[in-house]
Amino acid sequence: MRDILYPADINNKFEKDCKKFVFGMGMVAILGYLGCLRQMRLLEYEPMAVFANLLNCLVVAVPPGLPCAASCGIIFALARL
């Protein structure tokens, strides 16, 4: 009865790997942005254009649908079990 009421935590390696991948891609985007930041300052970009460029880098490196697709994959895999 205790196992039903208080189940043990499930160690899901796929979910951890997905989080690591998204974090890694975010870091690649930020590093790429920092590399471009110097050039944007030399060319005297407007502050809104600098911010928009940051968002563009993040969206290109980490697609918005990736976490949703990973969640759907986990749900379908659990349903098949």
C-alpha positions in Angstrom: 0.0 0.0 0.0 2.9 2.4 0.8 4.4 1.9 -2.7 1.1 2.9 -4.3 0.6 6.0 -2.1 4.3 7.1 -2.2 5.9 5.8 -5.4 9.7 6.0 -5.8 11.1 8.7 -8.0 11.6 7.6 -11.6 15.1 8.2 -12.8 14.5 9.3 -16.4 17.8 9.7 -18.3 16.1 10.9 -21.5 14.5 13.9 -19.7 17.9 14.8 -18.1 19.6 14.6 -21.4 17.0 16.8 -23.0 17.5 19.5 -20.4 21.3 19.3 -20.8 20.9 19.7 -24.6 18.6 22.7 -24.3 20.9 24.3 -21.8 24.0 23.6 -24.0 22.3 25.1 -27.0 21.3 28.2 -25.0 24.9 28.6 -23.9 26.1 28.3 -27.5 23.6 31.0 -28.5 24.8 33.3 -25.7 28.4 32.8 -26.5 27.7 33.5 -30.2 25.8 36.7 -29.2 28.7 37.9 -27.0 31.0 37.4 -30.0 28.8 39.6 -32.1 28.2 42.2 -29.4 31.6 43.9 -29.9 31.0 44.3 -33.6 27.5 45.7 -32.9 29.0 48.3 -30.6 31.5 49.3 -33.2 28.7 49.8 -35.7 26.7 51.7 -33.2 23.5 49.6 -33.2 20.5 50.9 -31.4 19.7 49.3 -28.0 16.5 47.7 -29.3 18.3 46.2 -32.3 20.9 44.7 -29.9 18.2 43.2 -27.8 16.3 41.9 -30.9 19.6 40.3 -32.1 19.9 38.5 -28.7 16.4 37.0 -29.1 17.1 36.0 -32.7 20.2 34.1 -31.6 18.3 32.3 -28.8 15.4 31.3 -31.1 17.8 30.0 -33.8 19.9 28.0 -31.4 17.1 26.6 -29.3 14.0 26.0 -31.3 10.8 26.8 -29.4 9.2 23.5 -30.4 12.1 21.3 -29.0 10.9 21.1 -25.4 7.4 20.4 -26.5 8.5 17.6 -28.9 10.6 16.0 -26.1 7.6 16.1 -23.7 5.4 14.5 -26.4 8.0 11.8 -27.0 8.0 11.0 -23.3 4.2 10.9 -23.1 3.9 8.5 -26.1 6.7 6.3 -24.8 5.0 6.0 -21.4 1.7 5.3 -23.1 3.3 2.4 -25.0 4.6 0.9 -21.8 
